[in-house]
Amino acid sequence: MITYRLRYQATDLELRAGDFVVGRSSSCNLALDDALVSRTHSVFRVSAEQVVVEDLGSRNGVLVNGERIERPTPLRHLDRVTIGSQEMVLIEAGRRRRVAAATGEAAPCRKCGRLMEGDETYCTACGTPIATSASTLAGATMELQAPAIGVEPDEVTRQATGLSLLAGIADKALALGRYEEAERILQKQLDAMLHRAKAGKLPSPETVRLATRYALVLAVGRKRASWIDWVFGIHAATRLLVEPSMVDELHNAVRDVGYRNPKLLREYLQGFDRDRLSPAERFVVRRLEGLERVVSA
């Protein structure tokens, strides 16, 4: 049986049959703190057969895989939905299990024998990670399809795939409060991402967004200012503006860690031409300038 989940900020939200409303209002099923989101922005209409997303007359619209929709749009496994500046991914949680059972290609957990679902990187029954062999990598990778045979994956695909393979294992460690273990799982990948970005091999904005959320969680959980440095470093290297929803998280991390190094943030902000920014982007820059004053105080 197919069940549906909405992956948002490294969290899976279960979509039950009926309407799942997204907007800025606290009455919505998912309330987003984002100035670009309308009070009741969109709705996911969920049935046993499919999930359909519909724009509820919002100011900034709804994007599916980067394209603005004009009418109710059925979603497929791994479709990306953008609402304001927030991105979420639809997961058909029973998809791989149904196909595997029908074809005899099931991938059971090597410890307890439970049949693994396509979006799992560890067994939710016993906690055993999926083996990272050629036969299980595709099932462990949620966000990207495997490249065609004979085609060398590009740098963006490599970086996103590497992080997504570790995400499920790191999420479990973080859920248990094991920040040191999560840091050990993620650090090599995040450090390599920053090194490659500085060399001009840029990750996708989606990968930067996911990696930044992990870095901020690690900064607070491990009380390490170096992870805040990482956030400013990756955004400076990629010339991406920090997501509006992450500015508050940055403020919280700076306060919790006692961060006092304004140099990287100042250099990052100097790289923006205010005249080329939209009003929403200028608002984010002003909030970051306020953060720079807090750090410098």
C-alpha positions, 0 to 999 in steps of 0.5 A: 500500500502506498503512503505519502510523506512530505519531506521538509527541512530534513523531516518527513511529514505524513500526508493522510487522506484529505486536505493538507493546507500550507501557509503562514497562518497558524491554522494551517497543517504546516505553518511557514514563517516566511514573508513570501508565503500567503496566510493560506497559500496552497493545499495538498489533496491526498487520496489513496491513488495520488497527491494533487497540489493546488495554489489557493490564490497565493501572491507568489504562486506554487512551483513544481520542479521549478515551474509555476503551476496554474491549475491543480497538479498531480505529483509524482515520487520525488517531485519538488514543490516550492512555496515561497522560499521553502522547498519540500519533496513528495515521497511515495513511502511504499513505492519501492516496497510495492515494486520489489514485492511484485518483481522479487527484487525486495531488499530486506534488512540484513539484520531483522529481515524487514523489507526496506522502503525506497526512502530509507537509509536505515531500518526503522525496525532495528536501526541497522543502516542499509549496506552501501553496496551497488544494489542498495545505493539507489534505494538509499538515495531519496533525492536523486535518480541514479545516472544512466549506465555509462554516463559519468555523474556531474559534480552537483549530482555527486555532492547531492548524492553523497549528502543524501546517502548520509542524511537518514543515518545522521537524522537518527543520531540527531533524533537521539541527541547523539550530536557527536556521532552525527558530526562524525557522520557528516563532517567529512562530506560537509568539509569536502563540499566547502573545499570544492565550492571554493575551488569552483565546483559548486553544489546545487542550491538544494544541497546547500540548503540541506547542508546548512540546516545540518551545520546549524544543528551541529553548531548548537548541539556541539557548541562549535563556532566552526559550523557557523563559519562553515555556513558563511563560507559555503554561502560566500563560495556559492554566492547564494543568499541565506534562506529567509527561514534560516536567518532566525536559526542563525541568530539562535545559533550565534546566541547559543554558541557565543559566536564572535567572528564577524569577519566571514559574515562581513565579507559575505555581505560585501559581495552583494549589489543591493541594486540588483536584489529584489525587495525580499532579498534586500530584506534578508540582507538587512536582517543579516546586517543586523546579525553582523552587528550582534556578532560585532558587539 
